[in-house]
């Protein structure tokens, strides 16, 4: 990447961050959705997204909500669909002559 492009990108990212810091959001009340509702909404998010394409009354994210606890529940619920961060891949190589598993290949 050219230094000029890197400089433009850096200033653009800083401007976006500075503008997003000015955004406000009304805080919820005690009766607004909290952690459990966020978890349920996260689990139903893919279905709600498809239904929201055809209806103006269905939303996949409740607003207003309690805040960080709702967000945390929503994040846990939606991560169930993608396997969360627990998906690990591991390559195991098998030697054709001996049939042994090889953890590392020496080159």
Rosetta blueprint (number, residue, H / E / L):
1 X L
2 X L
3 X H
4 X H
5 X H
6 X H
7 X H
8 X H
9 X H
10 X H
11 X H
12 X H
13 X H
14 X H
15 X H
16 X H
17 X H
18 X H
19 X H
20 X H
21 X L
22 X L
23 X L
24 X L
25 X L
26 X L
27 X L
28 X L
29 X L
30 X L
31 X L
32 X L
33 X E
34 X L
35 X H
36 X H
37 X H
38 X H
39 X H
40 X H
41 X H
42 X H
43 X H
44 X L
45 X H
46 X H
47 X H
48 X H
49 X H
50 X H
51 X H
52 X H
53 X L
54 X L
55 X L
56 X L
57 X L
58 X L
59 X L
60 X L
61 X L
62 X L
63 X L
64 X L
65 X E
66 X L
67 X L
68 X H
69 X H
70 X H
71 X H
72 X H
73 X H
74 X H
75 X H
76 X H
77 X H
78 X H
79 X H
80 X H
81 X H
82 X H
83 X L
84 X L
85 X L
86 X L
87 X L
88 X L
89 X L
90 X L
91 X L
92 X L
93 X E
94 X E
95 X L
96 X L
97 X L
98 X L
99 X L
100 X L
101 X E
102 X E
103 X L
104 X L
105 X L
106 X L
107 X L
